[in-house]
Amino acid sequence: MKPADPTSIDVERLGPVTVLTLDRPERLNALSHGLLRRFDELLDELMYDYDQRVVVLAGRGRAFCAGMDLKGQLAGDRWVDGTGQVQATYAIQEVVARVITKLRDIPQPVVAAVHGVAAGGGLSLACASDVRVAEEDVRFSAAFVRLGVSGGDMGSSWFLPRIIGFERASEMLLTGRDLGGEEALAAGLVSRLVGAGEARGTAIAVAEEMCRVAPFTTRMTKSLLNLSRDGLALRQHLEVENRTQVMMTATDDFAEGGRAFAERRPAVFRDH
């Protein structure tokens, strides 16, 4: 099994915000085995790190992420040595799927700061994030369909129809056509479109805004949004919401929120 590459992802703690920057600019941040293992480890560390409230995901250099590192794979680099090609390829697919599910499972909302190209696995990483901020020159690309594989990679055929609608997702995944910044904004793939060099700063500002609400509120809201995206029926979802709200009203932070509102001051939440 391939070891983690600690240099492939830069980790920066800005108070309660963790910034994870894919750091292989010479390869347009393509997903190597070492990077994926490091990503997997970092997400495990974040799972119960409640001091870290929000994660910002960015890429260094000219691109957010150009997808899988096909150069390494074509050179025969395998995640598990001593196996056949099918088994080795399936192993790497399991790894990338695990990274996607962990992005959804960690309690911190993930804000993607996207610039340049977000292709293949890079598109999927952006889609697995909770919020996407992009620069005007961005290019979202389901590049894998032009390589002779399916339009379903790292959750792309699950996320895209839920984010931009079935028709747009179908066209994108069946043709491999890129989506530029303005079209991505109109389709709802990104929530904000900013100028060159501004995605990272804007994403951090969005993350800091999220940190103003109570920590448990953030975690429970992400959980509810996950259930909504998974497709619970309305009555089932309302039952989960009801139980969540009853639980939330029993917290000290709910009482503090009420006092702060009455006293017209910012609330001081302690995650109690």
Buried (B, 14 or more C-beta within 10 A) or exposed (E): EBEBBEEBBEEEEEEBBBBBBBBBEEBBBBBBBBBBBBBBEBBEEBEEEBEBBBBBBBBBBBBBBBBBBBEBBEEEBBBEEEEEEEEBBBBBBEBBBBBBEBBBBBBBBBBBBBBBBBBBBBBBBBBBBBBBBBBBEBBBBBBBBEEEEEBBBBBBBBBBBBBBEEEBBBEBBEEBBBBBBEBBBEBEBBBBBBEEEBBBEBBBBBBBEBBEBBBBBBBBBBBBEEBEEEEBEEEEBEEBBEEBEEEBEEBEBBEBBEEBEEEEEEBEBEBE
